[in-house]
């Protein structure tokens, strides 16, 4: 019987403005500085991100750190961006947070049924705080785990044990690697929230796993079906 749920944030509960608001504005300025296209910059940042993520380094989700690394490697000091950063732009555009699948209603139903809800995200707190507050989701969780709190990514058992033992626990999220592959290896029930934009396969390839070999215990396409599913587990 499942009594504790580790629930992902980005693309599971919300669409984070990092994608829809921040990146387009930042990429436009930085790509001109580097003399490359925005698409090339996106690929470059992605390669730095995957390199760190595959090594379990929490800096893989510090987007401002990764951007500084790219600028440094191109001989450009970050000061040329003035106060332009992922963190500052996110605070400016956090009202663009989009809540998915009536998430507050779903979380309330789960709380009412006695589940311990743990927000488990690879996003650093400085990027997730305003999103959680803007979305109104923060009060539904007993605790929030981020890499900068736990000292590791969701690829580590230690991340989940930050909230205690893993008995009767389930992982709920959209990423095949961080929400399914690793939690399942730690004995947790896994529930994939299948989204059209799922990006888990690139993480699998980066760490040498065939994404077709990653099999969640259950799959939902809408969070609103989660309470009923859990009653059957």
C-alpha positions as CSV (number, residue, x, y, z in Angstrom):
1,X,0.0,0.0,0.0
2,X,1.4,3.4,-1.0
3,X,1.3,6.1,1.8
4,X,3.9,8.6,0.6
5,X,4.1,10.3,-2.8
6,X,7.2,12.0,-4.2
7,X,5.7,14.3,-6.9
8,X,7.7,16.1,-9.5
9,X,7.0,19.8,-10.3
10,X,8.0,20.9,-13.8
11,X,5.9,19.4,-16.6
12,X,4.1,17.2,-14.0
13,X,2.3,19.8,-12.0
14,X,3.2,23.0,-13.9
15,X,4.7,24.5,-17.0
16,X,7.6,26.5,-15.6
17,X,8.2,30.0,-17.1
18,X,11.9,29.1,-17.4
19,X,10.8,27.5,-20.6
20,X,8.1,29.8,-21.9
21,X,9.3,33.2,-20.6
22,X,12.9,33.1,-19.5
23,X,14.8,31.2,-22.2
24,X,13.5,33.1,-25.3
25,X,14.5,36.4,-23.7
26,X,17.9,35.3,-22.5
27,X,18.8,33.2,-25.5
28,X,18.2,36.2,-27.8
29,X,20.7,38.4,-26.0
30,X,23.3,35.7,-25.3
31,X,23.3,34.2,-28.8
32,X,24.1,37.7,-30.2
33,X,27.0,38.0,-27.8
34,X,28.4,34.6,-28.8
35,X,27.7,35.1,-32.5
36,X,25.7,31.9,-32.8
37,X,22.0,31.1,-33.4
38,X,19.5,30.7,-30.6
39,X,19.2,27.0,-31.6
40,X,22.9,26.5,-31.3
41,X,22.9,28.1,-27.9
42,X,20.1,25.9,-26.8
43,X,22.0,22.8,-27.9
44,X,25.2,24.1,-26.2
45,X,23.5,24.7,-22.9
46,X,21.8,21.3,-23.2
47,X,25.1,19.5,-23.7
48,X,26.6,21.2,-20.6
49,X,23.5,20.3,-18.7
50,X,23.5,16.7,-19.7
51,X,27.3,16.4,-18.9
52,X,26.7,17.5,-15.3
53,X,23.4,15.7,-14.9
54,X,24.9,12.3,-16.0
55,X,27.6,12.8,-13.4
56,X,25.0,13.5,-10.7
57,X,26.2,17.0,-10.2
58,X,23.6,19.4,-8.8
59,X,25.1,22.3,-10.8
60,X,23.4,20.6,-13.8
61,X,20.2,22.4,-12.8
62,X,21.9,25.7,-12.0
63,X,21.1,27.4,-15.3
64,X,23.0,30.6,-14.4
65,X,26.1,28.6,-13.5
66,X,26.0,26.7,-16.8
67,X,25.5,30.0,-18.7
68,X,28.5,31.5,-17.0
69,X,30.6,28.4,-17.9
70,X,29.6,28.9,-21.6
71,X,30.4,32.6,-21.5
72,X,33.8,31.9,-19.8
73,X,34.7,29.2,-22.4
74,X,34.0,31.8,-25.1
75,X,36.2,34.4,-23.3
76,X,33.2,36.6,-22.2
77,X,32.7,37.9,-18.7
78,X,29.2,37.4,-17.3
79,X,29.2,41.1,-16.2
80,X,28.3,42.0,-19.8
81,X,24.8,40.7,-19.1
82,X,24.4,43.2,-16.3
83,X,21.6,41.8,-14.1
84,X,20.2,39.6,-16.8
85,X,20.0,36.0,-15.5
86,X,17.7,33.0,-15.4
87,X,16.9,33.8,-11.8
88,X,16.1,37.4,-12.3
89,X,14.0,36.9,-15.4
90,X,12.1,34.1,-13.7
91,X,11.1,36.3,-10.8
92,X,10.0,38.9,-13.4
93,X,7.9,36.5,-15.4
94,X,6.8,34.0,-12.7
95,X,3.1,35.0,-13.2
96,X,3.4,33.0,-16.5
97,X,3.4,29.8,-14.5
98,X,0.7,27.4,-15.9
99,X,-0.9,24.9,-13.6
100,X,-1.7,21.5,-15.2
101,X,-4.6,19.1,-14.8
102,X,-6.4,20.9,-11.9
103,X,-3.3,20.1,-9.8
104,X,-4.6,21.9,-6.7
105,X,-7.8,19.9,-6.7
106,X,-5.8,16.6,-7.2
107,X,-3.4,17.4,-4.4
108,X,-6.2,18.3,-2.0
109,X,-7.9,15.0,-2.8
110,X,-4.7,13.1,-2.1
111,X,-4.1,14.9,1.2
112,X,-7.7,14.2,2.2
113,X,-7.1,10.5,1.6
114,X,-4.1,10.6,4.0
115,X,-1.2,10.5,1.6
116,X,2.0,12.2,2.6
117,X,2.9,14.5,-0.3
118,X,6.5,15.4,-0.9
119,X,7.5,17.8,-3.7
120,X,10.6,16.2,-5.3
121,X,12.2,18.3,-7.9
122,X,15.6,18.5,-9.6
123,X,15.1,22.3,-9.9
124,X,17.1,24.4,-7.4
125,X,15.1,26.3,-4.8
126,X,16.0,29.7,-6.2
127,X,14.2,28.7,-9.5
128,X,11.3,26.8,-7.9
129,X,10.3,29.0,-5.0
130,X,8.3,31.6,-7.0
131,X,6.8,28.9,-9.2
132,X,5.5,27.0,-6.2
133,X,4.1,30.2,-4.6
134,X,2.6,31.6,-7.8
135,X,0.9,28.3,-8.6
136,X,-0.5,28.1,-5.1
137,X,0.8,24.5,-4.7
138,X,3.2,24.9,-1.9
139,X,0.7,24.5,1.0
140,X,-0.3,21.0,-0.2
141,X,3.1,19.5,0.5
142,X,4.4,18.2,3.8
143,X,7.9,18.8,2.6
144,X,9.9,20.0,-0.4
145,X,13.1,18.4,-1.6
146,X,15.5,20.1,-4.0
147,X,19.1,19.2,-4.9
148,X,20.5,22.2,-3.0
149,X,18.7,20.9,0.1
150,X,19.5,17.3,-0.3
151,X,23.0,17.8,-1.7
152,X,22.3,15.4,-4.7
153,X,20.0,14.9,-7.7
154,X,17.0,12.6,-7.9
155,X,19.4,10.0,-9.2
156,X,20.6,9.4,-5.6
157,X,18.7,7.3,-3.0
158,X,19.9,9.9,-0.5
159,X,17.6,12.5,-2.2
160,X,14.5,10.6,-1.3
161,X,15.7,9.6,2.1
162,X,15.9,13.3,2.9
163,X,12.2,12.8,3.9
164,X,12.8,9.6,5.7
165,X,12.6,5.9,4.7
166,X,11.2,4.8,1.3
167,X,8.7,2.2,2.6
168,X,5.3,2.4,0.9
169,X,6.5,5.2,-1.3
170,X,5.7,6.1,-5.0
171,X,7.4,8.4,-7.4
172,X,5.1,10.5,-9.7
173,X,6.6,12.4,-12.6
174,X,7.1,12.9,-16.3
175,X,10.8,12.1,-16.6
176,X,11.7,8.5,-17.5
177,X,15.1,8.6,-15.8
178,X,14.7,10.7,-12.7
179,X,11.0,9.9,-11.9
180,X,11.0,6.3,-13.0
181,X,14.3,4.6,-13.6
182,X,16.1,5.6,-10.4
183,X,13.1,5.5,-8.0
184,X,12.2,2.0,-9.3
185,X,15.8,0.9,-8.6
186,X,15.3,2.0,-5.0
187,X,12.2,-0.2,-4.6
188,X,9.6,2.6,-5.1
189,X,6.4,2.3,-7.0
190,X,6.7,4.4,-10.2
191,X,3.9,6.3,-12.0
192,X,4.8,8.1,-15.2
193,X,2.8,11.2,-16.1
194,X,3.1,10.9,-19.8
195,X,3.3,14.2,-21.6
196,X,3.6,15.0,-25.3
197,X,6.9,16.9,-24.6
198,X,8.5,14.1,-22.5
199,X,12.3,14.6,-22.6
200,X,13.4,11.7,-20.5
201,X,15.0,9.8,-23.4
202,X,17.9,12.2,-23.7
203,X,18.8,11.7,-20.1
204,X,18.7,7.9,-20.6
205,X,21.0,8.1,-23.6
206,X,23.4,10.4,-21.7
207,X,23.9,7.9,-18.9
208,X,23.9,4.9,-21.2
209,X,20.4,3.5,-20.7
210,X,18.1,2.4,-23.5
211,X,14.9,4.4,-22.8
212,X,12.9,1.5,-24.2
213,X,14.1,-0.6,-21.2
214,X,12.6,1.8,-18.7
215,X,9.2,0.6,-17.7
216,X,7.0,2.5,-15.2
217,X,4.7,0.5,-13.0
218,X,1.8,2.6,-14.0
219,X,1.1,5.4,-16.6
220,X,-1.4,8.3,-16.5
221,X,-1.9,11.0,-19.1
222,X,-3.8,13.3,-16.7
223,X,-3.2,14.0,-13.0
224,X,-6.9,13.8,-12.4
225,X,-6.8,10.1,-12.7
226,X,-4.1,9.7,-10.1
227,X,-6.3,9.4,-6.9
228,X,-8.4,6.6,-8.5
229,X,-5.2,4.8,-9.7
230,X,-3.6,4.9,-6.2
231,X,-6.7,3.4,-4.6
232,X,-6.2,0.3,-6.8
233,X,-2.5,-0.1,-5.9
